[in-house]
Amino acid sequence: MQVTEETINMPPGGEQSPTNQLDPMDAPVPGQSLTSDPQNMPYEGPPQTADPEEAIQEIIGILQEPATQKDIVSVLAAGFPVEAMVHSFALAGVAEGKFSADVAELIKPVLALYIIKMGLEANVPVTPFTDKVLSEEEQDMQRDEDTLANMEEVAPERAAHVKGEMFRKDFEELGNEQKSKLDAREQIRMKENEMSAVESDGSFLELGGQ
């Protein structure tokens, strides 16, 4: 069967433009994987190694790089669980065809201990497991905090601008909340004045209070 590749005209700005990054239609169509040649993806072929020790040494070599160490310690300090971090490394190795899913499960405990050791040596608190299931809102907040922390290291001026925008937004929300409370109090006061202005109808409740 002959496969014809379709060419999508990119909007102005190139692949890195915000329009392309947020395009909701930029996703595979149903059945697209059935039209591609088999064994085309890294994980569809034989893994590069079947030795768990070799796979561990390769990942540890990446973790020992200064830039990676700094990122790992930063993420640990933010409270990111080691369990989720190890799962990410294992999943990436399988997706890239480095090792099989079985090897990934075998190396997870060793990687977890190594990352915990990195955190303890850096004197940062370590969260080993994902005990608490975060809501979508909490996940978004955690992601924003981690992004801002990394931005402060690589682009301090941009981080300061983002912080200012976040402060302005929070201040506006607080002001709107206080205004809503004042409006509610004003409505209550007006209702009380309306009730006190109503003439007595001589009910037995008023007679009992005299």
C-alpha positions, 0 to 999 in steps of 0.5 A: 500500500502506497502511503502519501504524506500530507503537508500542512501549511504552517501559519506565519511565525514558524513552528515556534509561534504561539499559534502553532503551539496552541493549535487544537487541530495539531493532533493525529487523526484517527487511524493515522498510525495504521498508515505509517510503516511498521517498526518506524518508532524507536520503541517498536524495535529491539531495545538498545540494551537488555541489561538493567545494570547498563540501563541504570549506569546510562541514566545515572550518567545523565543525572550526574551532569551539573545542569541535570543535578541542579534541575533535580534538586530544584524539583525535589525542593518544590515537593515533586515526588521521587516516584513520579520522577522515576516513572518519567525517566523509565517511560522516556527510556522505553519510548526512546527504545533504550530498554524494554518495559521489563527492564524499566520496572527493574531499575525503578527502585535503584533510580529512586534510591539514587535520586533520594540520595541526591536530595539528602546530600543537597539538604532538601526535603524529599517526598518519596511517594505520591501519597496525595492525589492532586486536583487539576487546579493544584497540579496547575498551581504546582506546574506554575510554581515550578516553571517560575522557579526555573525561569528565575534561574535562566531569565530573572527579568522575565520572571520578575515581569511574570511575578508582577502580572500574577500579583496584579491579577491576585490583587484584582481578584481580592479587590473584586471579592471585597467589593462583592462583600461590601455590595452584599452588606449594602443589600442587607442594610437596605433590606433591614431599612425596608423592613423597619419602614413597614407599618405595623399590621397589629399582629399578635406577635407585636402585641406579645412583645409589648 
